[in-house]
Amino acid sequence: MTLDISSAPIASDTTDHAPPAAGRRALASRDLSASLVVFLIAVPFSLGIALATGAPLIAGLVGAAVGGVVVGLFGGTSLQVSGPSAALTVITAGLISQYGWQATCAITLAAGLLQLLLGARGLARTALAVSPAVVHGMLAGVGFAIAIAQFHVVLGGSPQSSALANLLALPKQLSEPHPPALIVGALAVVILCGWPRLGRLPGRAGELGTRLTRIPGPLVAIAAATALSMALSLRLARVELPAWQPQGLPMLPHGSLFGVLTAVLTVTAVASIESLLSAVAVDRMSGRAGDLDRELRGQGLANVASGLFGGLPVAGGAVRSTANVRAGARTRWASVLHGVWVLLAAVALTGGLRRIPLSALAALVLVVGLQMVSFAHIRRVHEHREFPVYLATVLGVVALGVLPGVALGAAVAALLALHRLTRAHVDVTAEPDGSFAVQTHGPLTFAAVPRLSRALAGIPAGARVTVCHDGSFLDHAAYESLHSWRTGHHAGGGQVVLVTERQADEVLDPDGAVRSGSSAGPHRCRAWTPWVGHHCIEQQEDPHGRLLDGVRVFQQHTAPLIRPELARLAREGQTPSQLFLTCADSRLVTSMITNSGPGDLFTVRNVGNLVPAPFEPGAADDSVAAAVQYAVEALEVRSITICGHSGCGAMKALLDGVHERPGPPTALTRWLRNGRGSLDRLRRAPAGFSGRPVVDLAEQLCLTNVVQQLDQLLANPAVERRVNEGTLRLVGMYFDFATAQTYVLDRESGLFAPVTELTAPVEAIA
C-alpha cells in the first residue's frame, strides 16, 4: 500500500507563512469571527481605561485601534492583541494630573522610541528576568488602586489623586452614595461576575448558558446597564465622546528633566514587561514560538503612533489576547481587523456610545482591577516562598506608586535571595552501628562555616562519619573548614565519607585527595535530571547498573515521601478514574505530562497506541481489549484517553508499508496492520485534524491515528454502552516532544487544540 504524499498538506511551523490554499478561506472566517469578539470586548474596556486615567475618552479608542493594527502587523506574537493597559492606568493618571494630556502623549511617544531601541538591541528577554513575584505584586497593587478609585465613581463620586487618598475618602463616599449610579454600577458588576458562570448551571440551563457566554461579558454588562438607565430615565453622568478629529501634536512636558526621564522609563518598563509576559503566555496557549524582540519593536511602533495621534499608552493584554485565542483566531489578521472595527466605531458610533453611563464603565474597570489580584498567583508565589516579595510590591505600589513599589519589591527579592544563599542546615545523626551521618541542606558558604564547625566539633574522635551534601554550592571557605576538620578527624583514627545526591561515594584520603568509592553512580546532576539530557549522565557499559542507581535514588529520596500514600493504596486497592492508552515510546512519560501519581491512571501502552478493531481476522489482540473491558466494567473509569505523540516510529513504519511487505508476517507487521484504518482515513481526509500547521506527513498520520483509534475504541461493546449512557468520556490527546506541548481533540471544531494553564477545559469527543 502506498500513499500519494502530494495529496497531504505539509505546512511550515512558522506562523507568519501563508496557509495552504485549501485552508485560507477557513482561516479567514476564523480570524473574522475572532476579531469581532475581541472588538466587542475592546470598546467598553478601552473607554473604561480612559475614564479611569482622566484622559479624553476618545483616546482609549485611538489606543485600541493603533494597538490592534500596528502591533498586529509588526509584532512578533501573531495572536497577541494590544491596546490600552490596565497596568498603566495608575501611571497614566499620575502623568496626566502632573503634566497634562498633550505632554503625556509626548511621554508615550518617547517610551515607544525607547522600546524600539531596546527591541533593536535584542534586549527583550531581559525583561523576563524580573521576579514573577514582583510582576504579580505590581499587577495586584495596580489592580487594587484601580478598584478603589473606580469604586468612588460607581458610588456617584469622583476619585482622588492617589490610592491612599481614595481609601481615606471612602467612608465619606459610602455615607453619601448616589443611588442611580450605584444601581447601574451594581447591575454591571453582577453581570460581569455572573456571566462566565452561566455555563456551570446544571442540565439544559447550563447548555443555554454555554451558548450565551459566547457573547462577551463586558458587552452584555455595559449594554444592560445602559438599557436600564434609559428605561428608568435615570439622571446620570454619561460618556462625553466628541466626534473623532485629529489631535494636537504632543507637547514637551514642563518640569525637571529627571522627573520626565523617570516617567518615560516607568511607562517603558511597565508596558514592555506586561507585553512580553503576555506574549509568552499567548505563545504557550497557541503552541507557537514568537519573536520577543520583534514584539517589543511592534509595541514601540504602536506607542509612537498612539502618542502622535492622541491615544493612551499601549501594551499587550492578557484579557484581549486570551479572548482572541479562545475565539479561534489563527493569524495576526484577527488583531488587525479588531483595530479596524474599533477605528470605525470611533468614527461612526459616537452617538450610541454617548448613552453609556460612566458608572457602568467604572464598574467594568473595577472588576478588571479586582481580577488583577489573582489568588492563583498568590498561591503560586507562596509555594515558591516569595510571598514577602509579593506583599512588599503590592504595598509599595499602593502607597508609593508603581515604579517605587516595583523597586521596593525588587530590593526585597534581592535580600531574600541573599538570605537563601547564606542559609544552610547541618543535621548530625548518630547511627545504631556507632557511626554518624552529617546531612547538609543548602549552599555551604562562608556564612555557614560557624554552623558547620559547631556541628562537626560535636562528633566523637575515631568515629566513622558520612557527610551527605545535597549538591548545592560549596565555596572555598566551607571547603577549607571541612578539609581541616577531616584532617584532624582522620588523625584521631576516624574516616570521612562524602556522599552527594549524584550517588557517588567519595572518600577523603589523608593526603587531601578525593577518590571515588565503589558505589559511584552515573548521575552528575540532581535527582530529577538523569532523563533530562545526556550531558548530565556518565554513560556506563552496564545499563543494569545505571538502572539500579536510579532505584537507589528513588529509595533514598522519593520512597520516604510517598510511602504513606502507597501504603494506603495497598490497603484500599486501586480506584483510577481514567484509562490512559498511549504508545510504548520511551520518551513519553505519562506521569510527567499528566501530572499524575500512583493510583491515578490505569495505563495501557503498546507500539503506536493502537486499539485493535474487534472481529478483524489476523490483526486483533485480546490484551488491549481485555484491559479496556477491565477498566470500563471492573474499575468503572469515567474517561478513556488515547494519546499519540510526534515522531512515532510505528506511524513512520506504516507510511513505509512495513506491514505489507512480502514474506511471512512477523509479530510486529501483524500488529501494525491495526493501523491500516488510520492510513485509509488519512487518504480520505488529507486536511487532517491539526489546529496548527504540521511538520510533515508522519505528524499528520500521528494525529489522524488518534482519531481513528477513538473510533475503533467505540467498537468495543462495553465502551459503546457506557458512552451512550453518558457515564464515560473519550478523549483524544497528542504530545509534541519538540515543544513539550500537549494537544486535546476538540469535539466542536474537530481539531487538536493546545492545552495550557490559561485555557478552559477542552470538551471530549464523546
PARO-177923 format. One line per 3 residues: their letters; for each residue x, y, z of C-alpha. Coordinates in nm, 2 decimals, padded with zeros to 4 digits. Example, Ala and Ser with C-alpha at 12.3 -4.5 7.8 and 13.67 -1.06 7.14 Angstrom:
REM residues 2
as) 01.23,-00.45,00.78; 01.37,-00.11,00.71
***
This chain:
REM residues 766
mtl) 00.00,00.00,00.00; 00.13,00.34,-00.09; 00.01,00.69,-00.02
dis) 00.03,00.99,-00.25; 00.23,01.23,-00.03; 00.15,01.52,-00.26
sap) -00.22,01.50,-00.16; -00.15,01.58,00.21; -00.05,01.92,00.32
ias) 00.29,01.97,00.46; 00.28,02.31,00.63; 00.56,02.53,00.78
dtt) 00.57,02.58,01.15; 00.63,02.95,01.10; 00.31,03.12,01.19
dha) 00.36,03.41,00.95; 00.37,03.20,00.64; 00.06,03.17,00.43
ppa) -00.15,02.86,00.49; -00.23,02.61,00.21; -00.48,02.75,-00.04
agr) -00.75,02.50,00.06; -00.75,02.63,00.42; -00.72,03.00,00.36
ral) -01.10,03.05,00.35; -01.14,02.87,00.68; -00.86,03.07,00.84
asr) -01.01,03.40,00.72; -01.35,03.30,00.86; -01.20,03.22,01.20
dls) -01.00,03.54,01.21; -01.30,03.75,01.11; -01.51,03.59,01.39
asl) -01.24,03.63,01.65; -01.18,03.99,01.55; -01.55,04.07,01.62
vvf) -01.54,03.91,01.96; -01.23,04.10,02.06; -01.37,04.42,01.92
lia) -01.68,04.38,02.14; -01.45,04.34,02.45; -01.21,04.62,02.35
vpf) -01.45,04.91,02.31; -01.60,04.92,02.66; -01.27,04.82,02.81
slg) -01.08,05.10,02.63; -01.34,05.36,02.73; -01.32,05.24,03.09
ial) -00.94,05.27,03.10; -00.96,05.62,02.95; -01.22,05.72,03.21
atg) -01.00,05.58,03.49; -00.69,05.77,03.38; -00.87,06.10,03.33
apl) -00.78,06.11,02.96; -01.02,06.21,02.68; -01.24,05.91,02.62
iag) -01.16,05.91,02.25; -00.80,05.84,02.35; -00.90,05.49,02.47
lvg) -01.04,05.40,02.13; -00.74,05.56,01.95; -00.51,05.35,02.16
aav) -00.71,05.03,02.09; -00.72,05.09,01.72; -00.35,05.17,01.69
ggv) -00.25,04.88,01.91; -00.46,04.64,01.71; -00.34,04.75,01.37
vvg) 00.03,04.84,01.43; 00.12,04.56,01.67; -00.09,04.32,01.47
lfg) 00.11,04.40,01.16; 00.46,04.44,01.31; 00.45,04.24,01.64
gts) 00.63,03.91,01.69; 00.34,03.73,01.86; 00.08,03.68,01.59
lqv) -00.22,03.61,01.82; -00.15,03.88,02.08; -00.39,04.18,02.09
sgp) -00.26,04.51,02.22; -00.44,04.82,02.34; -00.48,05.05,02.65
saa) -00.35,04.86,02.95; -00.50,04.84,03.30; -00.14,04.80,03.44
ltv) -00.06,05.15,03.30; -00.38,05.31,03.44; -00.24,05.45,03.76
ita) 00.08,05.56,03.59; -00.11,05.74,03.31; -00.35,05.91,03.56
gli) -00.05,06.05,03.75; 00.12,06.18,03.43; -00.20,06.35,03.32
sqy) -00.25,06.52,03.65; 00.11,06.63,03.67; 00.20,06.72,03.31
gwq) -00.13,06.74,03.12; -00.27,06.53,02.84; -00.06,06.65,02.55
atc) 00.26,06.62,02.75; 00.15,06.26,02.84; 00.12,06.19,02.47
ait) 00.48,06.31,02.43; 00.59,06.07,02.71; 00.41,05.79,02.54
laa) 00.59,05.87,02.22; 00.93,05.88,02.39; 00.85,05.55,02.56
gll) 00.78,05.39,02.22; 01.11,05.51,02.08; 01.29,05.36,02.38
qll) 01.10,05.03,02.32; 01.21,05.04,01.96; 01.57,05.09,02.07
lga) 01.56,04.80,02.32; 01.40,04.57,02.07; 01.66,04.66,01.81
rgl) 01.94,04.58,02.06; 01.78,04.24,02.13; 01.71,04.31,02.49
art) 01.35,04.19,02.51; 01.43,03.87,02.71; 01.60,04.07,02.99
ala) 01.25,04.19,03.09; 01.17,03.83,03.17; 01.44,03.82,03.44
vsp) 01.21,04.02,03.67; 01.09,03.80,03.95; 00.73,03.68,03.89
avv) 00.65,03.78,04.25; 00.74,04.14,04.16; 00.54,04.13,03.84
hgm) 00.23,03.97,04.01; 00.27,04.21,04.30; 00.28,04.51,04.07
lag) -00.03,04.40,03.88; -00.21,04.33,04.21; -00.11,04.67,04.35
vgf) -00.22,04.85,04.04; -00.55,04.65,04.04; -00.62,04.74,04.40
aia) -00.55,05.11,04.33; -00.78,05.10,04.02; -01.06,04.92,04.21
iaq) -01.06,05.17,04.50; -01.06,05.47,04.26; -01.34,05.34,04.04
fhv) -01.55,05.24,04.34; -01.59,05.61,04.40; -01.73,05.66,04.05
vlg) -01.97,05.36,04.10; -02.09,05.53,04.41; -02.15,05.85,04.22
gsp) -01.84,06.05,04.33; -01.50,06.13,04.19; -01.17,05.95,04.26
qss) -00.89,06.12,04.45; -00.53,06.17,04.33; -00.38,05.86,04.50
ala) -00.48,05.52,04.63; -00.42,05.63,04.99; -00.64,05.94,04.94
nll) -00.91,05.72,04.79; -00.90,05.49,05.09; -00.93,05.78,05.33
alp) -01.22,05.93,05.14; -01.41,05.61,05.11; -01.60,05.62,05.44
kql) -01.75,05.96,05.35; -01.83,05.84,05.00; -02.01,05.54,05.13
sep) -02.22,05.75,05.36; -02.33,05.97,05.07; -02.39,05.75,04.77
hpp) -02.57,05.85,04.45; -02.84,05.58,04.42; -02.89,05.59,04.04
ali) -02.52,05.55,03.98; -02.50,05.28,04.24; -02.79,05.08,04.08
vga) -02.64,05.09,03.73; -02.29,05.01,03.86; -02.41,04.72,04.08
lav) -02.60,04.57,03.78; -02.29,04.58,03.57; -02.08,04.42,03.85
vil) -02.34,04.14,03.89; -02.34,04.06,03.52; -01.96,04.07,03.49
cgw) -01.92,03.84,03.78; -02.20,03.60,03.70; -02.18,03.58,03.32
prl) -01.89,03.33,03.30; -02.07,03.10,03.55; -02.38,03.05,03.34
grl) -02.22,02.76,03.17; -02.18,02.58,03.50; -02.55,02.56,03.56
pgr) -02.70,02.21,03.57; -02.89,02.05,03.29; -03.03,02.24,03.00
age) -02.98,02.57,03.17; -02.60,02.50,03.16; -02.62,02.43,02.79
lgt) -02.81,02.75,02.73; -02.56,02.93,02.95; -02.27,02.80,02.75
rlt) -02.42,02.94,02.43; -02.49,03.27,02.59; -02.13,03.31,02.73
rip) -02.01,03.32,02.37; -02.12,03.68,02.38; -01.85,03.89,02.56
gpl) -01.95,03.96,02.92; -01.83,04.33,02.92; -02.05,04.40,02.62
vai) -02.36,04.25,02.79; -02.29,04.43,03.12; -02.25,04.77,02.95
aaa) -02.55,04.72,02.72; -02.77,04.61,03.01; -02.66,04.89,03.24
tal) -02.72,05.15,02.96; -03.06,05.00,02.88; -03.16,05.01,03.25
sma) -03.06,05.37,03.28; -03.25,05.47,02.97; -03.56,05.27,03.07
lsl) -03.58,05.43,03.41; -03.48,05.77,03.28; -03.20,05.79,03.54
rla) -03.01,06.12,03.56; -02.65,06.00,03.54; -02.32,06.12,03.41
rve) -02.26,05.97,03.07; -01.99,05.93,02.82; -01.88,06.26,02.67
lpa) -01.74,06.14,02.34; -01.68,06.41,02.08; -01.66,06.32,01.71
wqp) -01.32,06.20,01.63; -01.08,06.46,01.49; -00.70,06.48,01.46
qgl) -00.55,06.57,01.80; -00.30,06.84,01.86; 00.07,06.75,01.84
pml) 00.23,06.62,02.16; 00.39,06.89,02.38; 00.72,06.86,02.57
phg) 00.65,06.82,02.94; 00.73,07.11,03.17; 00.93,07.00,03.48
slf) 01.26,06.86,03.58; 01.45,06.65,03.33; 01.49,06.38,03.60
gvl) 01.11,06.36,03.65; 01.04,06.34,03.28; 01.30,06.07,03.23
tav) 01.16,05.87,03.52; 00.82,05.89,03.37; 00.94,05.77,03.03
ltv) 01.13,05.48,03.19; 00.83,05.39,03.40; 00.60,05.37,03.10
tav) 00.86,05.18,02.90; 00.93,04.93,03.18; 00.57,04.85,03.27
asi) 00.44,04.84,02.91; 00.73,04.62,02.80; 00.71,04.37,03.09
esl) 00.34,04.33,03.06; 00.36,04.29,02.68; 00.64,04.04,02.69
lsa) 00.49,03.83,02.97; 00.16,03.83,02.79; 00.33,03.73,02.46
vav) 00.50,03.43,02.64; 00.16,03.33,02.78; -00.01,03.36,02.43
drm) 00.27,03.15,02.27; 00.22,02.88,02.52; -00.16,02.89,02.47
sgr) -00.14,02.87,02.10; 00.16,02.63,02.08; 00.37,02.87,01.87
agd) 00.70,03.03,01.91; 00.71,03.41,01.88; 00.99,03.66,01.84
ldr) 01.00,03.87,02.16; 01.24,04.13,02.02; 01.01,04.18,01.72
elr) 00.72,04.20,01.96; 00.89,04.47,02.16; 00.96,04.67,01.84
gqg) 00.60,04.64,01.74; 00.49,04.77,02.08; 00.73,05.06,02.04
lan) 00.59,05.15,01.70; 00.24,05.13,01.84; 00.32,05.37,02.13
vas) 00.49,05.61,01.89; 00.18,05.62,01.67; -00.05,05.63,01.97
glf) 00.14,05.93,02.12; 00.12,06.11,01.78; -00.25,06.05,01.73
ggl) -00.35,06.13,02.09; -00.41,05.78,02.22; -00.34,05.61,02.55
pva) -00.01,05.41,02.61; -00.04,05.07,02.45; 00.06,04.72,02.58
gga) -00.02,04.36,02.51; -00.30,04.25,02.73; -00.39,03.90,02.86
vrs) -00.77,03.98,02.85; -00.79,04.06,02.48; -00.53,03.81,02.38
tan) -00.69,03.52,02.57; -01.03,03.61,02.41; -00.86,03.62,02.07
vra) -00.71,03.27,02.11; -01.03,03.12,02.26; -01.24,03.27,01.98
gar) -01.04,03.07,01.72; -00.80,03.32,01.58; -00.54,03.17,01.36
trw) -00.33,03.46,01.22; -00.23,03.81,01.30; -00.51,03.95,01.08
asv) -00.76,03.89,01.37; -00.58,04.16,01.57; -00.56,04.39,01.27
lhg) -00.93,04.36,01.19; -01.02,04.42,01.56; -00.83,04.75,01.53
vwv) -01.01,04.84,01.21; -01.35,04.78,01.38; -01.25,04.99,01.68
lla) -01.15,05.27,01.44; -01.48,05.25,01.26; -01.66,05.26,01.60
ava) -01.47,05.57,01.70; -01.57,05.74,01.37; -01.93,05.62,01.32
ltg) -02.08,05.51,01.65; -02.01,05.81,01.88; -02.39,05.87,01.91
glr) -02.46,05.53,02.06; -02.15,05.54,02.29; -02.26,05.87,02.44
rip) -02.55,05.69,02.61; -02.32,05.47,02.83; -02.33,05.57,03.20
lsa) -01.99,05.65,03.35; -02.07,05.43,03.65; -02.12,05.13,03.42
laa) -01.77,05.18,03.27; -01.63,05.24,03.62; -01.79,04.91,03.73
lvl) -01.62,04.73,03.44; -01.27,04.87,03.53; -01.34,04.80,03.90
vvg) -01.40,04.43,03.82; -01.09,04.42,03.59; -00.88,04.57,03.87
lqm) -01.00,04.32,04.12; -00.93,04.03,03.88; -00.57,04.16,03.86
vsf) -00.54,04.05,04.23; -00.52,03.68,04.14; -00.54,03.42,04.42
ahi) -00.38,03.17,04.19; -00.08,03.39,04.17; -00.07,03.43,04.54
rrv) -00.08,03.06,04.60; 00.20,03.01,04.34; 00.41,03.28,04.50
heh) 00.35,03.13,04.84; 00.45,02.78,04.72; 00.78,02.93,04.60
ref) 00.84,03.11,04.93; 00.83,03.45,04.77; 00.52,03.59,04.94
pvy) 00.73,03.87,05.12; 00.84,03.99,04.78; 00.48,03.99,04.65
lat) 00.34,04.17,04.96; 00.62,04.43,04.96; 00.55,04.51,04.60
vlg) 00.17,04.54,04.65; 00.21,04.77,04.95; 00.48,04.97,04.77
vva) 00.27,05.02,04.46; -00.04,05.13,04.66; 00.15,05.36,04.90
lgv) 00.43,05.49,04.69; 00.34,05.44,04.32; 00.43,05.19,04.05
lpg) 00.80,05.25,04.00; 00.89,05.29,04.37; 00.68,04.99,04.45
val) 00.85,04.77,04.19; 01.19,04.89,04.32; 01.09,04.80,04.67
gaa) 00.98,04.46,04.56; 01.30,04.40,04.36; 01.50,04.50,04.67
vaa) 01.31,04.26,04.89; 01.36,03.99,04.63; 01.74,04.06,04.63
lla) 01.76,04.05,05.01; 01.56,03.72,05.01; 01.79,03.57,04.75
lhr) 02.09,03.67,04.96; 01.94,03.53,05.27; 01.88,03.19,05.10
ltr) 02.23,03.20,04.95; 02.38,03.22,05.30; 02.13,02.99,05.46
ahv) 02.23,02.63,05.53; 02.11,02.35,05.76; 02.35,02.10,05.91
dvt) 02.20,01.79,06.08; 02.41,01.53,06.27; 02.25,01.19,06.34
aep) 02.40,00.90,06.54; 02.35,00.57,06.37; 02.29,00.24,06.56
dgs) 02.63,00.10,06.45; 02.82,00.39,06.62; 02.88,00.59,06.30
fav) 02.75,00.94,06.24; 02.56,01.09,05.94; 02.60,01.46,05.87
qth) 02.34,01.59,05.63; 02.37,01.94,05.48; 02.10,02.13,05.30
gpl) 02.15,02.45,05.10; 02.46,02.62,04.98; 02.77,02.59,05.21
tfa) 02.92,02.94,05.20; 03.14,03.13,05.44; 02.83,03.24,05.63
avp) 02.76,02.87,05.71; 03.11,02.79,05.83; 03.04,02.86,06.21
rls) 02.73,02.64,06.20; 02.92,02.37,06.01; 03.21,02.38,06.25
ral) 02.99,02.36,06.56; 02.81,02.06,06.42; 03.13,01.87,06.32
agi) 03.30,01.95,06.66; 03.04,01.75,06.84; 03.13,01.43,06.66
pag) 03.35,01.19,06.88; 03.70,01.13,06.77; 03.76,00.80,06.58
arv) 03.40,00.76,06.46; 03.32,00.68,06.10; 03.13,00.98,05.95
tvc) 02.93,01.01,05.63; 02.88,01.36,05.52; 02.59,01.39,05.27
hdg) 02.58,01.72,05.08; 02.27,01.80,04.88; 02.47,01.91,04.57
sfl) 02.43,02.29,04.63; 02.71,02.54,04.61; 03.02,02.48,04.82
dha) 03.26,02.78,04.84; 03.63,02.78,04.93; 03.58,02.88,05.29
aye) 03.33,02.59,05.36; 03.56,02.35,05.18; 03.86,02.46,05.38
slh) 03.66,02.42,05.70; 03.55,02.07,05.60; 03.90,01.98,05.49
swr) 04.06,02.09,05.81; 03.81,01.90,06.02; 03.86,01.59,05.81
tgh) 04.24,01.61,05.86; 04.20,01.63,06.23; 03.94,01.36,06.25
hag) 04.15,01.12,06.04; 04.45,01.19,06.26; 04.23,01.06,06.55
ggq) 04.16,00.73,06.37; 03.83,00.82,06.21; 03.72,00.80,05.85
vvl) 03.51,01.05,05.65; 03.29,00.96,05.35; 03.14,01.23,05.14
vte) 02.81,01.13,04.96; 02.63,01.37,04.72; 02.30,01.34,04.56
rqa) 02.46,01.21,04.25; 02.51,00.89,04.44; 02.89,00.90,04.42
dev) 03.07,00.80,04.74; 03.39,01.00,04.77; 03.64,00.92,05.04
ldp) 03.87,01.20,05.15; 04.22,01.05,05.18; 04.46,01.16,05.45
dga) 04.66,01.34,05.18; 04.36,01.56,05.09; 04.29,01.38,04.76
vrs) 03.94,01.27,04.68; 03.89,00.91,04.55; 03.56,00.77,04.42
gss) 03.40,00.49,04.62; 03.29,00.16,04.47; 02.93,00.26,04.45
agp) 02.98,00.56,04.24; 02.67,00.62,04.02; 02.63,00.79,03.69
hrc) 02.44,01.10,03.78; 02.62,01.43,03.78; 02.31,01.64,03.85
raw) 02.02,01.64,04.09; 01.78,01.35,04.13; 01.53,01.46,03.86
tpw) 01.79,01.51,03.58; 01.90,01.16,03.47; 01.64,01.17,03.20
vgh) 01.69,01.54,03.11; 01.99,01.53,02.89; 02.30,01.32,02.81
hci) 02.53,01.59,02.94; 02.41,01.51,03.29; 02.48,01.13,03.26
eqq) 02.81,00.95,03.26; 02.73,00.65,03.04; 02.81,00.31,03.18
edp) 02.88,-00.01,03.00; 02.63,-00.19,03.22; 02.28,-00.04,03.17
hgr) 02.16,-00.26,03.45; 02.39,-00.08,03.69; 02.25,00.26,03.58
lld) 01.90,00.13,03.64; 02.00,00.02,03.99; 02.15,00.36,04.06
gvr) 01.82,00.51,03.97; 01.64,00.27,04.20; 01.88,00.37,04.48
vfq) 01.80,00.74,04.42; 01.43,00.65,04.44; 01.47,00.46,04.77
qht) 01.68,00.74,04.93; 01.48,01.04,04.82; 01.13,00.96,04.68
apl) 01.02,00.65,04.87; 01.01,00.82,05.21; 00.78,01.09,05.07
irp) 00.53,00.86,04.90; 00.54,00.56,05.14; 00.22,00.67,05.33
ela) 00.02,00.71,05.01; 00.14,00.38,04.87; 00.05,00.21,05.20
rla) -00.30,00.35,05.17; -00.33,00.22,04.81; -00.20,-00.12,04.92
reg) -00.48,-00.13,05.18; -00.76,00.01,04.97; -00.67,-00.12,04.62
qtp) -00.67,00.08,04.30; -00.96,00.32,04.21; -00.83,00.50,03.90
sql) -01.07,00.74,03.73; -00.91,00.72,03.39; -00.78,00.47,03.14
flt) -00.48,00.61,02.96; -00.38,00.43,02.64; -00.06,00.55,02.48
cad) 00.25,00.45,02.29; 00.53,00.24,02.43; 00.78,00.50,02.32
srl) 01.04,00.55,02.59; 01.03,00.93,02.56; 00.67,00.95,02.66
vts) 00.65,00.98,03.04; 00.28,00.96,03.12; 00.30,01.07,03.48
mit) 00.50,01.37,03.38; 00.27,01.51,03.10; -00.04,01.44,03.31
nsg) 00.10,01.54,03.65; -00.04,01.22,03.79; 00.07,01.00,04.07
pgd) 00.02,00.64,04.19; -00.33,00.52,04.16; -00.45,00.80,03.92
lft) -00.42,00.63,03.58; -00.49,00.28,03.46; -00.22,00.28,03.18
vrn) -00.20,00.06,02.87; 00.10,00.11,02.64; 00.17,-00.05,02.30
vgn) 00.35,00.02,01.98; 00.16,00.30,01.81; -00.11,00.35,02.07
lvp) -00.34,00.12,01.87; -00.68,-00.02,01.96; -00.73,-00.34,01.75
apf) -01.08,-00.34,01.59; -01.27,-00.65,01.71; -01.36,-00.93,01.47
epg) -01.07,-00.83,01.24; -00.90,-01.16,01.14; -00.53,-01.18,01.19
aad) -00.49,-00.84,01.35; -00.69,-00.83,01.67; -00.52,-00.85,02.01
dsv) -00.71,-00.96,02.31; -00.47,-00.80,02.56; -00.58,-00.44,02.47
aaa) -00.95,-00.54,02.46; -00.91,-00.72,02.80; -00.75,-00.41,02.96
vqy) -01.03,-00.19,02.82; -01.30,-00.42,02.94; -01.15,-00.44,03.28
ave) -01.11,-00.07,03.31; -01.46,00.00,03.19; -01.65,-00.27,03.37
ale) -01.45,-00.36,03.68; -01.27,-00.03,03.76; -01.55,00.18,03.62
vrs) -01.33,00.45,03.49; -01.50,00.77,03.39; -01.28,00.86,03.09
iti) -01.05,00.69,02.84; -00.77,00.89,02.68; -00.58,00.78,02.37
cgh) -00.25,00.97,02.35; -00.04,00.98,02.04; 00.29,01.17,02.00
sgc) 00.52,01.33,01.75; 00.79,01.12,01.58; 00.61,00.79,01.63
gam) 00.81,00.51,01.48; 00.50,00.30,01.43; 00.34,00.57,01.21
kal) 00.66,00.60,01.01; 00.66,00.23,00.96; 00.30,00.24,00.83
ldg) 00.39,00.51,00.58; 00.69,00.30,00.47; 00.45,00.00,00.41
vhe) 00.63,-00.23,00.66; 00.30,-00.41,00.74; 00.25,-00.50,00.37
rpg) 00.60,-00.64,00.29; 00.60,-00.98,00.12; 00.71,-01.29,00.32
ppt) 00.59,-01.45,00.64; 00.45,-01.18,00.87; 00.63,-01.11,01.19
alt) 00.47,-01.02,01.52; 00.54,-00.65,01.45; 00.40,-00.65,01.10
rwl) 00.08,-00.83,01.22; 00.04,-00.57,01.50; 00.09,-00.27,01.26
rng) -00.20,-00.39,01.05; -00.42,-00.25,01.32; -00.31,00.09,01.19
rgs) -00.44,00.04,00.83; -00.76,00.22,00.92; -00.55,00.53,01.01
ldr) -00.38,00.52,00.67; -00.72,00.49,00.49; -00.85,00.78,00.69
lrr) -00.55,01.00,00.61; -00.61,00.93,00.24; -00.98,01.02,00.27
apa) -00.92,01.34,00.48; -00.58,01.47,00.39; -00.65,01.81,00.55
gfs) -00.61,01.63,00.89; -00.71,01.74,01.24; -00.44,01.98,01.34
grp) -00.53,02.32,01.46; -00.18,02.44,01.35; 00.05,02.37,01.06
vvd) 00.21,02.03,01.07; 00.57,01.95,01.00; 00.53,01.65,00.77
lae) 00.31,01.36,00.66; 00.42,01.15,00.95; 00.29,01.40,01.20
qlc) -00.04,01.42,01.01; -00.07,01.05,01.04; 00.01,01.06,01.41
ltn) -00.28,01.30,01.46; -00.52,01.10,01.23; -00.43,00.78,01.41
vvq) -00.56,00.92,01.75; -00.89,01.00,01.59; -00.91,00.66,01.42
qld) -00.83,00.47,01.73; -01.10,00.65,01.92; -01.35,00.52,01.66
qll) -01.21,00.17,01.69; -01.24,00.20,02.07; -01.61,00.28,02.03
anp) -01.65,-00.06,01.86; -01.59,-00.22,02.20; -01.94,-00.31,02.33
ave) -01.86,-00.22,02.69; -01.73,00.12,02.58; -02.02,00.19,02.35
rrv) -02.27,00.11,02.62; -02.10,00.34,02.88; -02.06,00.63,02.63
neg) -02.43,00.60,02.53; -02.53,00.61,02.90; -02.33,00.93,02.94
tlr) -02.10,00.78,03.21; -01.79,00.76,03.00; -01.60,01.02,02.81
lvg) -01.34,00.96,02.53; -01.05,01.20,02.49; -00.80,01.23,02.21
myf) -00.46,01.37,02.30; -00.14,01.44,02.12; 00.20,01.53,02.27
dfa) 00.47,01.71,02.07; 00.82,01.64,02.20; 00.99,01.93,02.04
taq) 00.78,02.19,02.21; 00.67,01.99,02.52; 00.31,02.09,02.42
tyv) 00.00,01.87,02.48; -00.30,01.90,02.24; -00.65,01.77,02.30
ldr) -00.91,01.69,02.04; -01.19,01.94,02.05; -01.53,01.80,01.98
esg) -01.69,02.10,01.82; -01.41,02.20,01.58; -01.27,01.85,01.52
lfa) -00.92,01.99,01.56; -00.65,01.94,01.82; -00.62,02.24,02.05
pvt) -00.32,02.32,02.27; -00.37,02.27,02.65; -00.23,02.55,02.87
elt) -00.30,02.68,03.22; -00.48,02.97,03.07; -00.72,02.78,02.85
apv) -01.06,02.64,02.95; -01.11,02.26,02.96; -01.15,02.12,02.62
eai) -01.46,01.92,02.55; -01.40,01.55,02.50; -01.52,01.39,02.17
a) -01.79,01.18,02.34
***
